[in-house]
Amino acid sequence: MAWSYVKMSMFGIAAAYSRDDDIMATVAVLIQTPQKHPWGGSVLGHKTYKCDRIATDWQLNQDYFVERPLYNEEHFRMRYSLLT
């Protein structure tokens, strides 16, 4: 029953009621069908850069969010403001 439903959804109603269950033909069609990548956003040839996120986060906190910051609040707002 499930196999006839799969055949009907993939190949139409006529295929669901046919008596010859040619599994190899179905497999060949499925293999030739282009598959989407599971991650969905990669661009082939796109260059990536490794960055040390932990050290960068630590440095940001040391520069702005400690008792005696290296830079003042105005500098932080100018550099990291989304509304420029």
N, CA, C and O of each residue as an XYZ file, in Angstrom:
336
protein
N       0.814     -1.184      0.000
C       0.000      0.000      0.000
C       0.861      1.253      0.000
O       0.623      2.171     -0.785
N       1.858      1.298      0.871
C       2.727      2.470      0.938
C       3.524      2.620     -0.354
O       3.725      3.734     -0.838
N       3.974      1.504     -0.909
C       4.741      1.568     -2.148
C       3.898      2.128     -3.287
O       4.414      2.892     -4.104
N       2.623      1.773     -3.367
C       1.776      2.305     -4.425
C       1.543      3.793     -4.222
O       1.421      4.531     -5.200
N       1.479      4.249     -2.990
C       1.337      5.681     -2.731
C       2.581      6.436     -3.176
O       2.477      7.509     -3.770
N       3.762      5.882     -2.894
C       5.011      6.516     -3.320
C       5.072      6.572     -4.840
O       5.420      7.605     -5.411
N       4.738      5.472     -5.492
C       4.750      5.470     -6.956
C       3.748      6.467     -7.514
O       4.033      7.149     -8.498
N       2.579      6.556     -6.896
C       1.563      7.482     -7.376
C       2.033      8.930     -7.229
O       1.805      9.747     -8.121
N       2.678      9.249     -6.127
C       3.128     10.614     -5.909
C       4.304     10.972     -6.799
O       4.465     12.136     -7.166
N       5.131      9.994     -7.154
C       6.303     10.280     -7.971
C       6.032     10.162     -9.461
O       6.534     10.967    -10.245
N       5.251      9.178     -9.862
C       5.117      8.871    -11.284
C       3.688      8.998    -11.809
O       3.463      8.761    -12.996
N       2.728      9.357    -10.987
C       1.358      9.506    -11.430
C       0.512      8.298    -11.083
O       1.022      7.285    -10.606
N      -0.783      8.414    -11.327
C      -1.744      7.375    -10.934
C      -1.528      6.075    -11.705
O      -1.662      4.991    -11.137
N      -1.195      6.173    -12.997
C      -1.028      4.962    -13.806
C       0.083      4.073    -13.258
O      -0.022      2.848    -13.318
N       1.138      4.666    -12.729
C       2.252      3.879    -12.198
C       1.860      3.152    -10.917
O       2.399      2.084    -10.627
N       0.942      3.705    -10.156
C       0.552      3.089     -8.892
C      -0.197      1.785     -9.107
O      -0.114      0.882     -8.274
N      -0.923      1.672    -10.205
C      -1.729      0.483    -10.440
C      -1.074     -0.506    -11.407
O      -1.687     -1.511    -11.766
N       0.137     -0.239    -11.824
C       0.821     -1.185    -12.706
C       1.307     -2.382    -11.897
O       1.595     -2.261    -10.707
N       1.395     -3.528    -12.546
C       1.774     -4.759    -11.860
C       3.284     -4.974    -11.817
O       3.767     -5.752    -10.994
N       4.027     -4.314    -12.671
C       5.479     -4.537    -12.696
C       6.157     -3.549    -11.748
O       6.245     -2.354    -12.033
N       6.624     -4.059    -10.643
C       7.326     -3.231     -9.658
C       8.802     -3.222     -9.988
O       9.573     -4.008     -9.437
N       9.192     -2.349    -10.872
C      10.582     -2.270    -11.274
C      11.309     -1.305    -10.340
O      11.369     -0.102    -10.597
N      11.849     -1.837     -9.274
C      12.509     -1.017     -8.264
C      13.767     -0.368     -8.808
O      14.093      0.758     -8.432
N      14.473     -1.055     -9.681
C      15.708     -0.497    -10.225
C      15.445      0.774    -11.035
O      16.248      1.707    -10.999
N      14.347      0.818    -11.751
C      14.009      2.027    -12.514
C      13.719      3.186    -11.568
O      14.114      4.323    -11.827
N      13.035      2.894    -10.485
C      12.739      3.932     -9.502
C      14.014      4.447     -8.861
O      14.182      5.653     -8.680
N      14.911      3.536     -8.520
C      16.180      3.929     -7.908
C      16.996      4.770     -8.877
O      17.625      5.748     -8.471
N      16.992      4.400    -10.155
C      17.739      5.168    -11.150
C      17.197      6.587    -11.269
O      17.961      7.544    -11.402
N      15.882      6.715    -11.220
C      15.284      8.059    -11.292
C      15.643      8.866    -10.063
O      15.962     10.050    -10.169
N      15.597      8.242     -8.899
C      15.920      8.957     -7.665
C      17.383      9.369     -7.608
O      17.709     10.434     -7.083
N      18.265      8.536     -8.143
C      19.683      8.870     -8.144
C      19.960     10.050     -9.060
O      20.802     10.891     -8.747
N      19.263     10.124    -10.185
C      19.493     11.197    -11.148
C      18.833     12.509    -10.742
O      19.169     13.556    -11.296
N      17.915     12.481     -9.801
C      17.257     13.695     -9.343
C      18.249     14.508     -8.524
O      18.853     13.985     -7.587
N      18.424     15.792     -8.867
C      19.370     16.602     -8.089
C      18.902     16.769     -6.648
O      17.728     17.040     -6.397
N      19.809     16.610     -5.723
C      19.489     16.697     -4.307
C      19.932     18.055     -3.767
O      20.978     18.576     -4.154
N      19.129     18.621     -2.871
C      19.509     19.859     -2.219
C      20.494     19.541     -1.095
O      20.409     18.492     -0.456
N      21.420     20.458     -0.868
C      22.344     20.287      0.241
C      21.591     20.508      1.554
O      20.749     21.403      1.627
N      21.867     19.727      2.576
C      21.111     19.853      3.824
C      21.354     21.175      4.538
O      20.490     21.624      5.291
N      22.502     21.810      4.328
C      22.784     23.044      5.048
C      22.173     24.247      4.354
O      21.903     25.252      5.013
N      21.944     24.184      3.050
C      21.138     25.148      2.347
C      21.697     26.525      2.106
O      20.938     27.358      1.610
N      22.918     26.859      2.395
C      23.359     28.216      2.150
C      24.776     28.331      1.646
O      25.255     29.442      1.423
N      25.449     27.245      1.462
C      26.839     27.317      1.060
C      26.980     27.754     -0.386
O      26.154     27.423     -1.238
N      28.023     28.490     -0.642
C      28.343     28.924     -1.989
C      29.656     28.249     -2.357
O      30.664     28.419     -1.671
N      29.640     27.485     -3.441
C      30.860     26.804     -3.850
C      31.941     27.819     -4.194
O      31.680     28.791     -4.903
N      33.137     27.600     -3.701
C      34.256     28.495     -3.966
C      34.303     29.705     -3.060
O      35.210     30.527     -3.184
N      33.353     29.837     -2.153
C      33.331     30.986     -1.247
C      34.465     30.850     -0.236
O      34.604     29.820      0.423
N      35.271     31.898     -0.121
C      36.403     31.859      0.794
C      35.937     32.152      2.218
O      35.190     33.103      2.449
N      36.375     31.343      3.159
C      36.045     31.550      4.561
C      37.306     31.891      5.330
O      38.406     31.477      4.965
N      37.132     32.643      6.385
C      38.248     33.051      7.220
C      38.028     32.507      8.626
O      36.937     32.625      9.185
N      39.066     31.916      9.187
C      38.982     31.443     10.564
C      39.234     32.635     11.474
O      40.195     33.383     11.289
N      38.368     32.801     12.449
C      38.561     33.884     13.405
C      38.454     33.313     14.814
O      37.705     32.369     15.068
N      39.198     33.890     15.693
C      39.208     33.441     17.076
C      38.100     34.183     17.819
O      38.334     35.255     18.378
N      36.914     33.626     17.825
C      35.755     34.305     18.396
C      35.869     34.491     19.903
O      35.413     35.500     20.442
N      36.462     33.545     20.569
C      36.572     33.645     22.033
C      37.508     34.783     22.411
O      37.191     35.580     23.294
N      38.649     34.865     21.757
C      39.593     35.939     22.059
C      39.032     37.300     21.664
O      39.261     38.287     22.363
N      38.307     37.364     20.564
C      37.714     38.620     20.130
C      36.649     39.078     21.117
O      36.575     40.263     21.442
N      35.829     38.157     21.594
C      34.820     38.494     22.590
C      35.468     38.989     23.882
O      35.010     39.962     24.482
N      36.522     38.320     24.299
C      37.234     38.726     25.516
C      37.810     40.128     25.342
O      37.712     40.954     26.250
N      38.413     40.406     24.177
C      39.014     41.714     23.925
C      37.951     42.816     23.891
O      38.179     43.910     24.408
N      36.801     42.539     23.290
C      35.709     43.511     23.259
C      35.250     43.853     24.672
O      35.021     45.017     25.001
N      35.118     42.817     25.500
C      34.724     43.065     26.890
C      35.784     43.860     27.647
O      35.437     44.713     28.464
N      37.040     43.608     27.403
C      38.109     44.343     28.068
C      38.158     45.798     27.616
O      38.503     46.682     28.400
N      37.813     46.048     26.353
C      37.877     47.412     25.830
C      36.694     48.269     26.252
O      36.843     49.482     26.399
N      35.525     47.675     26.450
C      34.329     48.465     26.659
C      33.542     48.175     27.927
O      32.898     49.088     28.443
N      33.556     46.960     28.460
C      32.607     46.570     29.494
C      33.263     46.171     30.813
O      32.790     45.251     31.480
N      34.304     46.823     31.185
C      34.942     46.576     32.483
C      34.804     47.841     33.329
O      34.266     48.849     32.871
N      35.289     47.778     34.552
C      35.151     48.924     35.455
C      35.857     50.166     34.901
O      35.315     51.269     34.971
N      37.057     49.992     34.355
C      37.789     51.111     33.741
C      38.043     50.764     32.269
O      39.110     50.243     31.945
N      37.084     51.042     31.366
C      37.228     50.658     29.958
C      38.273     51.494     29.230
O      38.562     52.627     29.614
N      38.829     50.917     28.180
C      39.819     51.608     27.364
C      39.162     52.721     26.555
O      39.747     53.790     26.382
N      37.961     52.479     26.062
C      37.219     53.458     25.269
C      35.942     53.838     26.010
O      35.425     53.055     26.807
N      35.434     55.038     25.746
C      34.237     55.491     26.443
C      32.963     55.056     25.708
O      33.012     54.438     24.644
N      31.826     55.401     26.315
C      30.532     54.979     25.772
C      30.256     55.619     24.414
O      29.667     54.983     23.541
N      30.672     56.860     24.230
C      30.447     57.541     22.951
C      31.190     56.828     21.814
O      30.652     56.664     20.720
N      32.411     56.413     22.082
C      33.184     55.688     21.069
C      32.497     54.367     20.717
O      32.432     53.988     19.548
N      31.984     53.668     21.738
C      31.282     52.406     21.493
C      30.052     52.625     20.628
O      29.808     51.869     19.688
N      29.274     53.662     20.942
C      28.073     53.940     20.162
C      28.411     54.302     18.721
O      27.707     53.886     17.801
N      29.472     55.066     18.512
C      29.867     55.428     17.139
C      30.305     54.193     16.355
O      29.984     54.061     15.174
N      31.027     53.302     16.998
C      31.582     52.152     16.279
C      30.576     51.047     16.051
O      30.596     50.420     14.991
N      29.691     50.781     17.006
C      28.817     49.619     16.930
C      27.334     49.965     16.772
O      26.484     49.080     16.881
N      27.016     51.213     16.523
C      25.620     51.604     16.372
C      25.059     51.108     15.048
O      25.719     51.192     14.013
N      23.836     50.591     15.089
C      23.173     50.140     13.874
C      22.482     51.295     13.157
O      22.178     51.193     11.968
N      22.238     52.372     13.855
C      21.555     53.526     13.278
C      22.559     54.642     13.013
O      22.609     55.620     13.759
N      23.342     54.506     11.978
C      24.332     55.542     11.680
C      23.857     56.475     10.618
O      24.573     57.406     10.250
